[in-house]
Amino acid sequence: NSFCTLLGVHRQRNRTKMPSAAQAENARENAVESALDDALSDKYERLRVVGKGAYGQVWLLKRKSDEKHCVAKVMGTEKMHRYKQEIECLANCQHPNVVRLVGAHETTVGCVIVLEFANAGDLSVFLRHHIQSKKRETGATHVTPAMLLHERQVGSIFIQLVLAVNHIHSKRMLHRDIKSANVLLCTNGIVKISDFGFSRQFDHTVSEDVDGTFLGTPYYLAPELWKRQRYSSKADVWSLGIILYEMLTLQRPFVSGTIRGLEKAIKAGHYERPSEQRYSAGMLGLLSSMLAVSPQERASTSDILRSQTGAQLVEKLLSDVAENSEIDAATKEQFTKTVRDQINSLGSTPDDVESDLPSPRRSPRTVVREGAVKIGCATSWRVRYLVVAADELIVKRRREDTQCERIPFATVAKVNPYTGSEPSAEHVTVVTLKNKFSVWVKSEDDVDRDRWNAAISEALAAFRAKEEQPTPAA
């Protein structure tokens, strides 16, 4: 009997169903909503969930006193350390391009941070929707030059991010997770940087190498983080450079199907140059200065703001804000005063600061174009990795190889598409050397051939123009 009783108990237990993952999630969400209402219902009306991530949920709220919208970021108790970091850093940052802290609460199920609401989503979604919209309009399957953003639009977003990060650094803080998804947009054109959960404040100057922890989003991580080296504010600048590249090209500069491949690509620092026909030399110069592999050679946010291009972007921004009918007078005045005070605090500007930033044409590490091609002749082709640099062509078996063959532009006579009748030599660019030998570069199609031909020809022309410049008198 005791055995049967015991068996009966086991059978009864087996009949008891454990809650499913969906049921557990629903129960947790109900608990969060209840806790939110207990903490905020006297001041806010809870509207809907507008975001969800590893940190928790983001709710859209309406403030009862003035019906303005805010967002509540809800994090579980296990995220308490991030909650405290974010509160501390947001409280120290008072800048129109940094999302504003409205309030903070601790509840039975976690922590709640109430922030101002940016009503146009984030930059990553904007770029993705822009690409999708242009593809539908044109029927294209890939990004084309006609899809690229205008420089004025890119410049406005970019310089606001630089102002925001410069302010953060001035408070002896690093953001450590700058990416397009953390860039919030408003319909009036104002840009705000958000998500300070990985941020950290330091007691000593932020320009020093201050940390060694490996945090952030892989695509945006600076080379020194991949090398597990100590890093500084220059790591945030690298991330800003990645965002600038995304806006200029609608693509990422470093991609790979594996983390190991991505690490190698970022450490090497080679990327395809954005269009010189579409964007100014000043803008491309800033990009080069931000994506320098060595932190010592990388520009700071102060360098960018002091540069000629940076100063011009600031003035355009202030002019746009002044003329924007969607921004009220008080906000315009405060925005302008904050930015003017920030620029004045940088100190005097040397006349030649712009020349201190690596220029696309002057930097020996500049890569005009790179990618896999076939090198050979009409009867024999081998797959190789070709790099068009500022003063030479570099041919490697694989991108990550250190051994290579170099073809200095000083030895090149001309570059032109193949015009012969050899059937196997279609889609070929011919690089003719001064010793009468030639290098044949075979592409996938005529469009790709024209791109390689243009890239090599433009780099060669720039090299010759530089060589022909008169030497300054002693």
Buried (B, 14 or more C-beta within 10 A) or exposed (E): EEEEEEEEEEEEEEEEEEEEEEEEEEEBBEBBBEBBBEBBEEBBEBEEBBBEEEBBBBBBBBBEEEEEBBBBBBBBEEBEEBBEBBBBBBEBBEBBBBBBBBBBBEBEBBBBBBBBBBEBBBBBEBBEEBBEEBBEEEEEEEBEEEBBBEBEEBBBBBBBBBBBBBBBBBBBBBBBBBBBBBBBBBEBBBBBBBBBBBBBBBEEEBEEBBBEEEBBBBBBBBBBBBEEEBBBBBBBBBBBBBBBBBBBBBBBBBEBEEEEBBBBBBBBBBBBBBEBEBBEEBBBBBBBBBBBBEBEEBBBBBBBBBBBBBBBBBEBBBEBBEEBEEBEEEBBEEBBEBBEEBBEEBEEBEEEBBEEBBBBBBBEBBBBBBBEBBBBBBEEBEEBBBBBBBBBBBBBEEBEEEEEEEBEBEBBEEBEBBEEEEEEBBBBBBBBBEEEEBBBBBBEEEEBBBBBBBBBBBBBEBBEEEEEEEEEEE
